[in-house]
Amino acid sequence: MQHHIDGNTNEFGKSFDRVHDRVLASDCSDDEKATKLANFLTMDAYQQRSRSRNLTGDWIVYKKHDGISYYLCISSHQENTDELYDRLEEWYAPLWPFLFRERI
């Protein structure tokens, strides 16, 4: 996992569960589901922080696989990286299992 920029996922935790359940229940491909979840956790979070002028101290978390960057979430510097990895694995492994075969 690589971190860039920094952020607090606490405000997204509750809404993520709702979005996660809704997206997984939707009638679209796994790739589309993964894209929707990743967009919620990265771009939507970044845009919200940008509007509130609160971008410092946040990481954009992503992982590269076969030359493609998979953006997974925005997280704070204070967040425990092992716990963050476990949560991201829980959220994304059903859709992108190849991102979690090796723990870095």
Salt bridges, closest charged atoms under 4 A:
ASP6 OD2 - HIS77 NE2 3.48
ASP21 OD1 - HIS20 ND1 3.45
ASP58 OD2 - ARG49 NE 2.53
ASP66 OD2 - HIS65 NE2 3.33
GLU79 OE2 - ARG87 NH2 2.07
ASP82 OD1 - ARG103 NH2 3.82
ASP86 OD1 - ARG103 NH1 3.06
